[in-house]
């Protein structure tokens, strides 16, 4: 428990509810044990005051210090990092006796030595009294953020926290002896020790801390729990005076036991298959929403990421439920491995076919040994306009981008084996329309030759006549030569289809005895024609 000055009302609640707490635990498990430890901060400025009355404060007990309390009380006792007052016991009455003898302590800043205290409670197995084969839970009760590695530099504490147990016996409690000598531990150190000793943490945090993100390094407890691991750490919001501590303990226990998951193990790929009463968790690592006393069953498949020739014994952790010991006998070769076919065609003649897969010869790689290490990098690094295929060493995915052409934004791009060509400007670029300020007049596709860096418009089809636009810029519109009386024809002859004219870039060219009229070709009328 955090015993800094702002926790006075929380301590009062804990004292008055100690019997209710043990009754609640007994209703959960008949074999529970309970302990109690407290923490504040290091006696080092600017974390706590170093003023003292009497002897030199650098003595074993740091003198008789009198420190102003944040809650308005007359004075607080000297601060400390961590004290373990009550080793785990099944005697529920001892908790009340211990709580009667603890008092609030004073310090200066808001974040506390929470992680350092948690680490000591996790690594000091004998002093705390952890039992083998039990569900191990630490509940951290606090209303403030926490300090972590490198925060000790503010008090000139530069020695790295060694992560070892340093609880020394004193009269009535165990005292952490290395607080004034080393830095705060890192989150990683705490996480590793929680995993190593199979201990789960519940952060019972005042609502203001969870919502307002009060923390020295802007990391609050929900983010901290994510860093430690979702199966190793949980957060429960608690009233600012901890008056709801009993119900929080019940909810915390249910949070811990609700999911049964398999933790990850370095070097192993683990698969879970449900068998009995097991609804897989969202991440597929175990069974979700398991009620107390329910029996679940699931199969575990283990695959080694690398083939190690020697038999190994590994521990498969189930957070809160202990470890399962696995004996792994690696199978590194299949029976088909003796049937290797060298220089197989499926491997492009540069590798051997083994068990259906290619084992490439030196200097080649890829699923079918199609890649050659000797090809070298892409030429000219694709002119910074595309990406290089690591196998073919050719430029791929040449960039497209927006450019202003005739005052209009258009999508243009680079092309060529080295992305060296540009279809927007310069020699070889597709023309912009004479009448419409768009590439290919907006009526066709710019098709480019990557060898010559040359581009031409491939014109599309006009909507009315169904004939193709023409001109180097697709600027000639066959619909200007179309009369709807003659579907599918341009410059249609009004009497003889064989005498249809030709649409010459928006105008009809008719044969010598016809003239253009209303987008059609008609016979010329001459003075020699008989009158009718």
C-alpha positions as CSV (number, residue, x, y, z in Angstrom):
1,X,0.0,0.0,0.0
2,X,1.1,3.6,-0.8
3,X,1.5,5.3,2.6
4,X,2.2,8.8,1.3
5,X,0.3,11.7,2.9
6,X,-2.6,11.7,0.4
7,X,-3.4,8.2,1.4
8,X,-4.5,9.0,5.0
9,X,-8.3,8.3,4.4
10,X,-7.4,5.1,2.5
11,X,-5.4,3.8,5.4
12,X,-8.3,4.6,7.8
13,X,-10.7,2.6,5.4
14,X,-8.3,-0.3,5.3
15,X,-8.0,-0.4,9.1
16,X,-11.8,-0.3,9.6
17,X,-12.4,-2.9,6.9
18,X,-9.6,-5.4,7.6
19,X,-11.9,-8.1,9.0
20,X,-14.3,-7.7,6.0
21,X,-11.3,-8.1,3.7
22,X,-10.3,-11.4,5.2
23,X,-13.9,-12.6,5.3
24,X,-14.2,-11.8,1.5
25,X,-11.0,-13.8,0.8
26,X,-12.2,-16.7,2.9
27,X,-15.4,-16.8,0.8
28,X,-13.3,-17.0,-2.3
29,X,-10.8,-19.7,-1.1
30,X,-10.6,-21.7,2.1
31,X,-6.8,-21.9,1.6
32,X,-6.0,-18.2,1.2
33,X,-3.0,-16.4,2.9
34,X,-2.7,-12.7,3.2
35,X,0.3,-10.3,3.8
36,X,0.9,-6.6,3.9
37,X,3.7,-4.3,2.8
38,X,3.9,-0.5,2.4
39,X,5.9,1.9,0.3
40,X,6.5,5.6,-0.2
41,X,9.6,7.0,-1.8
42,X,13.4,7.3,-1.5
43,X,14.8,9.6,1.2
44,X,16.6,11.9,-1.3
45,X,15.8,15.4,-2.5
46,X,13.7,16.2,-4.6
47,X,11.7,13.0,-3.8
48,X,11.5,13.6,0.0
49,X,12.8,16.2,2.5
50,X,16.2,15.5,4.1
51,X,15.7,17.9,7.0
52,X,16.1,16.1,10.3
53,X,16.2,16.6,14.1
54,X,19.0,15.0,16.0
55,X,21.7,12.7,14.6
56,X,23.2,12.7,11.2
57,X,20.5,11.4,8.7
58,X,23.1,9.3,6.9
59,X,23.1,6.9,9.9
60,X,21.5,3.4,9.6
61,X,18.0,4.8,10.3
62,X,18.5,8.3,8.9
63,X,17.8,10.0,12.2
64,X,14.6,11.3,13.5
65,X,13.0,13.1,10.6
66,X,10.0,15.4,10.9
67,X,8.2,16.0,7.6
68,X,5.2,18.1,6.8
69,X,2.2,15.9,5.8
70,X,0.3,16.7,2.6
71,X,-3.0,16.1,4.3
72,X,-2.7,18.8,7.0
73,X,-1.7,16.5,9.8
74,X,0.9,17.9,12.2
75,X,3.8,15.6,11.1
76,X,4.6,12.4,9.4
77,X,7.3,9.9,10.2
78,X,10.4,9.5,7.9
79,X,9.7,8.1,4.5
80,X,11.1,4.8,3.1
81,X,10.9,2.9,-0.1
82,X,9.4,-0.4,1.0
83,X,8.7,-2.3,4.2
84,X,7.1,-5.7,4.4
85,X,5.1,-5.8,7.7
86,X,3.2,-9.1,7.5
87,X,4.5,-12.2,5.7
88,X,1.8,-14.3,4.1
89,X,-0.3,-16.0,6.7
90,X,-3.6,-17.8,7.1
91,X,-4.2,-16.0,10.5
92,X,-6.7,-13.4,9.5
93,X,-6.5,-11.5,12.8
94,X,-2.8,-10.6,12.2
95,X,-3.7,-8.1,9.4
96,X,-5.7,-5.9,11.8
97,X,-2.9,-5.9,14.3
98,X,-0.3,-4.9,11.7
99,X,-2.5,-2.1,10.2
100,X,-3.0,-0.6,13.7
101,X,0.8,0.0,13.9
102,X,1.4,1.6,10.5
103,X,1.2,5.4,9.9
104,X,1.2,7.8,7.0
105,X,4.6,9.1,5.8
106,X,5.6,12.3,4.1
107,X,7.4,13.0,0.8
108,X,7.5,15.9,-1.6
109,X,6.6,14.9,-5.2
110,X,3.6,13.0,-6.5
111,X,5.0,9.8,-8.2
112,X,6.1,7.2,-5.7
113,X,8.5,4.2,-5.6
114,X,5.7,1.9,-6.6
115,X,7.7,-0.3,-9.0
116,X,10.6,-0.7,-6.7
117,X,8.4,-1.8,-3.9
118,X,6.5,-4.2,-6.2
119,X,9.8,-5.7,-7.4
120,X,10.9,-6.4,-3.8
121,X,7.6,-8.1,-3.0
122,X,8.1,-10.3,-6.1
123,X,11.7,-11.3,-5.7
124,X,11.9,-11.8,-1.9
125,X,10.1,-15.2,-2.0
126,X,11.1,-16.4,1.5
127,X,10.7,-13.0,3.3
128,X,7.2,-12.5,1.8
129,X,6.3,-16.2,2.3
130,X,5.1,-17.1,-1.2
131,X,3.9,-20.7,-1.4
132,X,4.7,-23.1,-4.3
133,X,1.7,-24.2,-6.4
134,X,-0.5,-21.4,-5.3
135,X,-2.2,-18.6,-7.2
136,X,0.0,-15.6,-6.4
137,X,-1.5,-12.1,-6.5
138,X,-0.1,-8.7,-5.4
139,X,-2.6,-5.9,-5.1
140,X,-1.0,-2.4,-5.3
141,X,-3.1,0.2,-3.6
142,X,-2.2,3.8,-4.7
143,X,-3.5,7.2,-5.7
144,X,-0.3,8.4,-7.5
145,X,1.9,7.6,-10.5
146,X,5.2,5.7,-10.3
147,X,8.9,6.3,-10.9
148,X,10.9,4.1,-13.2
149,X,14.4,3.6,-14.4
150,X,16.5,6.8,-14.9
151,X,14.1,8.9,-12.7
152,X,16.7,8.4,-9.9
153,X,19.1,10.8,-11.8
154,X,17.2,13.7,-10.3
155,X,18.6,12.7,-6.9
156,X,22.1,11.7,-8.3
157,X,21.2,7.9,-8.1
158,X,22.9,6.5,-11.2
159,X,23.6,2.9,-10.1
160,X,21.3,0.6,-12.0
161,X,18.8,-1.3,-10.0
162,X,20.0,-4.9,-9.7
163,X,16.6,-6.5,-9.4
164,X,17.6,-8.6,-6.4
165,X,16.0,-9.1,-3.0
166,X,17.3,-6.6,-0.3
167,X,14.9,-7.0,2.5
168,X,16.6,-6.9,5.9
169,X,14.9,-8.0,9.2
170,X,14.0,-5.2,11.6
171,X,11.9,-5.2,14.7
172,X,8.4,-6.0,13.5
173,X,9.0,-5.8,9.7
174,X,11.5,-6.3,6.8
175,X,13.1,-3.1,5.5
176,X,14.4,-2.5,2.0
177,X,18.0,-1.6,2.5
178,X,19.2,-0.4,-1.0
179,X,16.8,2.5,-1.6
180,X,19.4,5.2,-1.1
181,X,21.9,3.5,-3.2
182,X,20.4,2.6,-6.6
183,X,18.0,3.8,-9.2
184,X,14.4,2.8,-9.6
185,X,13.8,-0.5,-11.7
186,X,12.6,-0.5,-15.2
187,X,9.2,-1.8,-16.3
188,X,11.1,-4.6,-18.2
189,X,12.8,-5.7,-14.9
190,X,9.5,-5.9,-13.1
191,X,7.8,-7.7,-15.9
192,X,10.6,-10.3,-16.1
193,X,10.5,-11.0,-12.4
194,X,6.7,-11.3,-12.4
195,X,6.9,-13.9,-15.2
196,X,9.9,-15.7,-13.5
197,X,8.0,-16.1,-10.2
198,X,4.5,-16.5,-11.7
199,X,3.0,-13.6,-9.8
200,X,0.0,-11.5,-11.0
201,X,-0.4,-7.8,-10.2
202,X,-3.6,-6.0,-9.5
203,X,-3.2,-2.2,-9.6
204,X,-6.1,-0.8,-7.4
205,X,-5.8,2.8,-8.5
206,X,-7.8,5.9,-7.4
207,X,-10.1,7.0,-10.1
208,X,-8.4,10.4,-10.6
209,X,-5.1,8.7,-11.4
210,X,-6.6,6.5,-14.1
211,X,-8.5,9.3,-15.8
212,X,-6.1,12.2,-15.4
213,X,-2.9,10.4,-16.4
214,X,-0.9,11.5,-13.3
215,X,2.5,10.1,-13.8
216,X,6.1,11.3,-13.8
217,X,6.8,9.9,-17.3
218,X,3.2,10.1,-18.5
219,X,2.6,6.4,-18.3
220,X,-0.4,5.4,-16.3
221,X,-1.4,2.1,-14.9
222,X,-3.5,0.9,-17.9
223,X,-0.5,1.4,-20.2
224,X,1.7,-0.1,-17.5
225,X,-0.5,-3.2,-17.4
226,X,-0.3,-3.5,-21.2
227,X,3.5,-3.3,-21.0
228,X,3.7,-6.0,-18.3
229,X,1.2,-8.2,-20.2
230,X,-2.6,-8.6,-20.3
231,X,-2.4,-12.0,-18.5
232,X,0.1,-10.7,-15.8
233,X,-1.3,-7.3,-14.8
234,X,-4.8,-5.8,-14.3
235,X,-6.2,-2.5,-13.3
236,X,-9.1,-1.9,-11.0
237,X,-10.5,1.6,-10.2
238,X,-11.0,2.2,-6.5
239,X,-12.7,5.0,-4.6
240,X,-10.5,7.9,-3.6
241,X,-10.7,6.8,0.1
242,X,-10.6,3.1,-0.7
243,X,-14.0,2.6,1.0
244,X,-14.9,0.0,-1.7
245,X,-11.8,-2.1,-1.2
246,X,-13.7,-5.3,-0.4
247,X,-15.7,-5.3,-3.6
248,X,-12.6,-4.3,-5.5
249,X,-10.8,-7.4,-4.2
250,X,-13.6,-9.6,-5.4
251,X,-13.6,-8.0,-8.9
252,X,-9.8,-8.2,-9.0
253,X,-9.8,-12.0,-8.3
254,X,-12.5,-12.6,-10.9
255,X,-10.4,-10.6,-13.4
256,X,-7.4,-12.8,-12.8
257,X,-9.2,-16.1,-13.0
258,X,-11.7,-15.3,-15.7
259,X,-9.3,-16.2,-18.6
260,X,-6.9,-19.2,-18.6
261,X,-4.2,-18.4,-21.1
262,X,-0.9,-19.8,-22.2
263,X,1.9,-17.3,-22.1
264,X,4.4,-17.0,-25.0
265,X,7.7,-18.8,-24.8
266,X,10.8,-17.6,-26.7
267,X,11.6,-19.8,-29.6
268,X,8.3,-21.7,-29.7
269,X,5.1,-21.1,-31.7
270,X,2.1,-22.2,-29.6
271,X,-1.3,-23.1,-30.9
272,X,-4.5,-23.7,-28.8
273,X,-7.4,-25.9,-29.8
274,X,-10.4,-26.0,-27.5
275,X,-11.7,-29.4,-26.3
276,X,-14.1,-28.9,-23.3
277,X,-15.9,-25.8,-22.0
278,X,-13.3,-23.6,-23.7
279,X,-14.3,-20.4,-25.6
280,X,-11.1,-19.1,-27.2
281,X,-9.9,-15.7,-26.1
282,X,-9.8,-13.0,-28.9
283,X,-6.0,-13.6,-29.3
284,X,-6.4,-17.4,-29.4
285,X,-4.1,-17.9,-26.4
286,X,-6.5,-19.7,-24.1
287,X,-10.1,-20.0,-22.7
288,X,-12.2,-16.9,-22.0
289,X,-14.8,-16.3,-19.3
290,X,-14.2,-19.3,-17.2
291,X,-16.3,-19.4,-14.0
292,X,-14.9,-20.3,-10.7
293,X,-14.7,-24.1,-10.2
294,X,-15.3,-24.7,-13.9
295,X,-13.1,-27.3,-15.6
296,X,-11.8,-26.5,-19.0
297,X,-9.8,-28.6,-21.4
298,X,-7.7,-27.6,-24.5
299,X,-5.0,-29.0,-26.6
300,X,-1.6,-27.3,-27.1
301,X,0.5,-27.6,-30.2
302,X,4.1,-26.6,-29.9
303,X,6.4,-25.9,-32.9
304,X,10.1,-25.0,-32.5
305,X,11.1,-21.9,-34.5
306,X,14.5,-23.4,-35.0
307,X,15.5,-27.0,-35.1
308,X,17.7,-27.8,-32.1
309,X,19.2,-31.3,-32.2
310,X,19.2,-32.0,-28.5
311,X,16.2,-32.8,-26.4
312,X,15.0,-29.9,-24.3
313,X,12.9,-29.3,-21.2
314,X,10.9,-26.1,-21.3
315,X,8.3,-24.5,-19.1
316,X,4.9,-23.6,-20.6
317,X,3.5,-20.8,-18.3
318,X,-0.2,-20.4,-17.5
319,X,-0.2,-17.1,-15.6
320,X,-1.8,-17.6,-12.2
321,X,-2.0,-21.4,-12.6
322,X,1.7,-22.4,-12.6
323,X,3.8,-24.0,-15.3
324,X,3.5,-27.1,-17.4
325,X,6.9,-28.8,-18.0
326,X,7.4,-29.9,-21.6
327,X,10.0,-32.3,-22.9
328,X,10.7,-31.4,-26.5
329,X,12.3,-34.0,-28.8
330,X,13.1,-32.1,-32.1
331,X,12.1,-33.7,-35.4
332,X,14.5,-31.9,-37.8
333,X,14.2,-34.1,-40.9
334,X,11.3,-35.7,-42.8
335,X,11.4,-39.1,-44.4
336,X,11.4,-37.5,-47.8
337,X,14.7,-35.6,-47.2
338,X,16.6,-38.6,-48.5
339,X,14.8,-38.3,-51.9
340,X,16.5,-35.1,-53.0
341,X,16.5,-34.2,-56.8
342,X,19.3,-31.9,-57.8
343,X,18.9,-29.1,-60.3
344,X,15.2,-29.7,-60.6
345,X,13.2,-27.7,-63.2
346,X,10.8,-26.5,-60.4
347,X,13.8,-24.8,-58.9
348,X,14.9,-23.2,-62.2
349,X,17.7,-25.7,-62.4
350,X,19.6,-23.8,-59.7
351,X,18.4,-25.8,-56.7
352,X,17.4,-29.2,-55.3
353,X,13.8,-30.3,-54.8
354,X,13.5,-31.6,-51.2
355,X,10.2,-32.6,-49.6
356,X,8.3,-30.5,-52.1
357,X,10.4,-27.3,-51.5
358,X,13.5,-25.9,-53.2
359,X,16.8,-25.9,-51.5
360,X,18.7,-23.3,-53.6
361,X,22.3,-23.5,-54.7
362,X,24.8,-21.0,-53.5
363,X,24.1,-17.6,-55.0
364,X,20.4,-18.1,-55.7
365,X,17.3,-17.6,-53.5
366,X,13.5,-17.4,-53.7
367,X,10.8,-20.0,-53.5
368,X,11.8,-21.4,-56.9
369,X,15.5,-20.3,-56.7
370,X,14.6,-17.6,-59.3
371,X,16.7,-14.8,-57.7
372,X,20.4,-14.3,-58.5
373,X,22.6,-12.7,-55.9
374,X,25.0,-11.6,-58.7
375,X,22.6,-9.3,-60.5
376,X,23.5,-6.3,-58.4
377,X,21.4,-3.4,-57.5
378,X,18.8,-1.6,-59.7
379,X,20.5,0.8,-62.2
380,X,20.5,4.4,-61.1
381,X,18.5,3.5,-58.1
382,X,15.3,3.9,-60.2
383,X,15.9,7.6,-60.3
384,X,14.2,7.8,-56.9
385,X,10.9,7.3,-58.7
386,X,10.1,3.7,-57.9
387,X,11.1,0.6,-55.9
388,X,13.7,-2.0,-56.8
389,X,12.7,-5.7,-57.1
390,X,15.3,-7.5,-54.9
391,X,15.0,-10.6,-57.0
392,X,14.9,-9.4,-60.7
393,X,16.9,-6.2,-59.8
394,X,14.4,-4.3,-62.0
395,X,12.5,-1.2,-61.1
396,X,8.9,-1.8,-60.3
397,X,5.9,0.3,-59.2
398,X,7.3,3.5,-60.8
399,X,5.7,6.5,-59.0
400,X,2.7,8.4,-60.1
401,X,2.0,11.9,-58.9
402,X,0.0,15.0,-59.5
403,X,1.2,17.7,-61.8
404,X,-0.3,20.9,-63.2
405,X,-0.8,20.7,-66.9
406,X,-2.5,23.7,-68.6
407,X,-3.7,24.8,-65.2
408,X,-5.4,21.5,-64.4
409,X,-4.3,18.9,-61.8
410,X,-3.7,15.6,-63.5
411,X,-2.3,12.2,-62.5
412,X,1.0,11.6,-64.3
413,X,3.9,9.4,-63.7
414,X,7.3,7.9,-64.5
415,X,8.0,4.7,-66.5
416,X,10.7,2.7,-68.0
417,X,12.9,-0.1,-66.7
418,X,14.7,2.3,-64.5
419,X,11.7,4.7,-64.0
420,X,13.8,7.1,-66.0
421,X,11.0,8.4,-68.3
422,X,8.4,11.0,-67.4
423,X,5.1,11.2,-69.2
424,X,4.2,14.7,-68.1
425,X,6.9,17.0,-69.5
426,X,9.9,17.0,-71.8
427,X,10.7,15.0,-75.0
428,X,8.6,12.0,-75.6
429,X,5.7,13.1,-73.3
430,X,2.1,12.7,-74.5
431,X,0.8,15.9,-75.9
432,X,-1.7,18.2,-74.2
433,X,-4.9,18.9,-76.2
434,X,-5.0,22.0,-78.4
435,X,-8.5,22.8,-77.3
436,X,-8.7,20.9,-74.0
437,X,-5.9,21.4,-71.4
438,X,-5.5,17.8,-70.6
439,X,-3.1,15.0,-71.6
440,X,-4.5,13.4,-74.7
441,X,-7.4,15.9,-74.5
442,X,-8.7,13.7,-71.7
443,X,-10.0,11.4,-74.4
444,X,-7.3,8.7,-74.4
445,X,-4.6,6.9,-72.5
446,X,-0.9,7.9,-72.5
447,X,1.0,4.7,-73.6
448,X,4.8,4.8,-73.2
449,X,7.7,2.8,-74.5
450,X,10.1,2.3,-71.6
451,X,13.0,1.6,-74.0
452,X,12.7,4.8,-76.1
453,X,11.2,7.0,-73.4
454,X,8.5,7.8,-76.0
455,X,4.8,8.2,-75.3
456,X,1.8,8.3,-77.6
457,X,-1.9,8.9,-77.1
458,X,-4.1,5.8,-77.5
459,X,-7.4,7.4,-78.3
460,X,-10.7,6.2,-77.0
461,X,-14.1,6.0,-78.6
462,X,-16.6,8.9,-79.0
463,X,-19.9,8.3,-77.2
464,X,-22.3,9.3,-80.0
465,X,-20.8,7.9,-83.2
466,X,-18.9,5.0,-81.7
467,X,-15.9,6.0,-83.7
468,X,-12.4,6.5,-82.4
469,X,-11.0,10.0,-81.5
470,X,-8.0,10.8,-83.7
471,X,-5.1,13.2,-83.8
472,X,-1.8,12.9,-81.9
473,X,-3.6,14.6,-79.0
474,X,-7.0,12.8,-79.5
475,X,-8.3,16.3,-80.3
476,X,-10.3,15.3,-83.3
477,X,-13.9,14.4,-82.3
478,X,-15.8,12.1,-84.8
479,X,-19.1,13.2,-83.1
480,X,-18.6,16.5,-85.0
481,X,-19.1,14.5,-88.2
482,X,-22.1,12.5,-87.0
483,X,-25.8,12.9,-87.9
484,X,-28.1,10.9,-85.7
485,X,-30.3,10.1,-88.8
486,X,-27.5,7.8,-89.8
487,X,-26.5,5.7,-86.7
488,X,-22.9,4.3,-86.7
489,X,-21.8,6.4,-89.6
490,X,-19.8,9.6,-89.9
491,X,-20.1,12.0,-92.9
492,X,-22.9,9.7,-94.1
493,X,-24.0,10.0,-97.7
494,X,-27.7,10.7,-97.9
495,X,-28.2,8.3,-100.8
496,X,-25.3,6.0,-101.4
497,X,-23.5,4.4,-98.3
498,X,-20.5,3.6,-100.4
499,X,-20.0,7.4,-101.0
500,X,-19.8,8.1,-97.2
501,X,-17.1,10.8,-96.6
502,X,-14.2,10.9,-94.2
503,X,-14.2,12.8,-91.0
504,X,-11.1,15.0,-91.1
505,X,-10.6,16.3,-87.6
506,X,-14.1,17.6,-87.0
507,X,-15.0,18.3,-90.7
508,X,-16.4,16.1,-93.4
509,X,-14.4,15.4,-96.5
510,X,-16.8,14.2,-99.2
511,X,-16.1,12.8,-102.7
512,X,-15.8,15.0,-105.7
513,X,-19.5,14.9,-106.7
514,X,-20.7,15.5,-103.2
515,X,-20.7,18.4,-100.7
516,X,-20.7,18.5,-96.9
517,X,-24.0,19.6,-95.4
518,X,-25.2,19.2,-91.8
519,X,-22.5,16.7,-91.0
520,X,-23.4,14.6,-94.1
521,X,-22.4,14.3,-97.7
522,X,-25.0,15.0,-100.4
523,X,-24.8,15.1,-104.2
524,X,-23.9,18.4,-105.8
525,X,-26.8,20.1,-107.6
526,X,-25.6,21.4,-111.1
527,X,-27.3,23.5,-113.8
528,X,-27.2,20.5,-116.2
529,X,-29.4,18.5,-113.9
530,X,-32.9,18.1,-115.4
531,X,-35.6,20.1,-113.8
532,X,-38.3,18.3,-112.0
